[in-house]
Amino acid sequence: MLRGGNRVRAWEVLRIALLRDIAGLSWSEIGRLVSVAGSSAKRRYQIHRAWMESIGEYQKVVGAVAGECLRG
């Protein structure tokens, strides 16, 4: 499984990214939903951005999951 520098699970990173990019939630709102501080949510989102730029497999998963979210 993909891991960030602080060993964050990939699905948690993706969940935070979807809450930010699709739902438009603030860092504090996201933090409350995933039980982390808003600053931790932001750091995990930064991991997402780095993976989006460098890991093709992660990009495909993000695209598929985001599409399902938008289709409902």
C-alpha positions in Angstrom: 0.0 0.0 0.0 1.1 3.6 -0.6 2.5 5.3 2.4 3.4 9.0 3.2 6.4 10.1 5.1 4.4 9.7 8.3 3.0 6.3 7.3 -0.5 7.5 6.5 -2.7 5.0 4.7 -3.5 5.8 1.1 -7.3 5.6 1.5 -7.2 8.2 4.3 -5.2 10.5 2.1 -7.7 10.0 -0.7 -10.6 10.6 1.6 -9.2 13.9 2.7 -8.5 14.9 -0.9 -12.1 14.1 -1.9 -13.5 16.0 1.1 -11.4 19.0 0.1 -11.6 18.9 -3.7 -15.2 17.6 -4.3 -17.0 18.6 -1.1 -15.1 21.9 -0.7 -14.8 21.4 3.1 -12.4 23.5 5.2 -9.4 21.9 6.9 -11.1 22.1 10.3 -14.3 20.4 8.9 -12.2 17.7 7.3 -10.3 17.2 10.5 -13.4 16.7 12.5 -14.7 14.2 10.1 -11.5 12.1 10.0 -10.6 12.7 13.7 -7.4 14.6 13.1 -6.4 18.2 13.6 -7.0 20.5 10.6 -3.3 21.0 10.2 -2.9 17.2 9.9 -5.6 17.1 7.3 -3.8 19.7 5.3 -0.4 17.8 5.5 -2.2 14.6 4.3 -3.6 16.6 1.4 -0.1 17.7 0.5 0.8 14.0 0.4 -2.1 13.5 -2.0 -0.8 16.3 -4.3 2.7 14.7 -4.3 1.3 11.3 -5.2 -0.9 12.8 -7.9 2.3 14.2 -9.6 4.3 11.1 -9.3 2.3 7.8 -9.0 0.3 6.8 -12.0 -1.6 4.0 -10.2 -2.7 6.5 -7.5 -3.9 8.9 -10.2 -6.1 6.2 -11.8 -7.6 5.2 -8.4 -8.3 8.9 -7.6 -10.0 9.4 -11.0 -12.2 6.3 -10.6 -13.2 7.1 -7.0 -13.9 10.8 -7.8 -16.0 9.8 -10.8 -18.1 7.5 -8.6 -18.6 10.2 -6.0 -19.8 12.7 -8.7 -22.1 10.1 -10.2 -23.6 9.3 -6.8 
